[in-house]
Amino acid sequence: MKREFTKKKGLSPVITTVLLIVLVIVIIGIIFLWFRGMVEEGVTKFGKNIQLVCGDVNFDVSYSSDSGIINIVNNGNIPLYSVNLKISTAGNFETKELKELVSQSSEPWPDKGLNQGKTFSGDIQSYVGDATTITVLPILIGTSTSGKKWYACGGEYGKEIQIQ
């Protein structure tokens, strides 16, 4: 009985080495992007982490359903760069920045923000629709290693308005 041996060809060592190097580079890139997404750049205001400054923000909000005018008064000593409006309807919500909503109105949001003791009034009736509540969330501006950055404070720092 005669046995036949066939030559099986595989990848050459050079190609195998190149493939392994490319695989390692891809894995390192994925780990780098994952780690970079987990580490936030530190933003500070008044020498404190900006997340801690959110607790010191003091402002009042009122809304007139008849006229559609929202009034915001900054009672604290921390300027509000802008505010987000979380407009809630039955089982749904949408977040919009007030600065963008009133940019075309007769009284736009102040360019430098709402400083201590200042007041803002703006018409948002066309954006409210059939909302049940509006939550006003402060946006602060702080500094980081890459310059000025804004930071939207969380829901626990917001003021909720019930719409009739």
Steps between C-alpha positions, in 0.01 A plus 500: 500500500635825393448810710482837342612799688352829397669825570268727691584861482444735792566862565859603483662614825529857369127529430416339832722748685345796319148376579586457869647851518189650335276305740693629802480861373124470448452358852712779651295759306172357628626498860627859463166627368308312769722639777490851355120491504497405867732778614343846488706812468491698824302824472530748785326819606624718784771241568245221565381213286208638299273213610532624859428859394161389363383459860575868568284631212201698625232610254122532483273421207141586420286436195174657391281258304290790372783696338756221457767711670767335712675715762838402645665690786859425605498544880845348553853615429565241227423619146275278291655456156169366373222264607356183355125452491386143551149512357298200618182378339300188584771230521753690288745788534723718286794714612571831327741780581316823579778706343418347160123521542495874566791599272258642239268670750497867590682427827770236442691329779794718617826423316702482822233309689269598782716660768423550868172683561406511132165397353400348168156478341431317176209363301508119474130436442552361150742237637294391800208349308312247713771471767407405855822618665809700412821442693755781476856369531796740539798497263827635637823589327833404650862458404695191406842429358359550150330835574145595597239224510135502590345249739131412530405438861292192575130475570542526878608864454205597282176681576176335390200696375154342481301600190121520532 
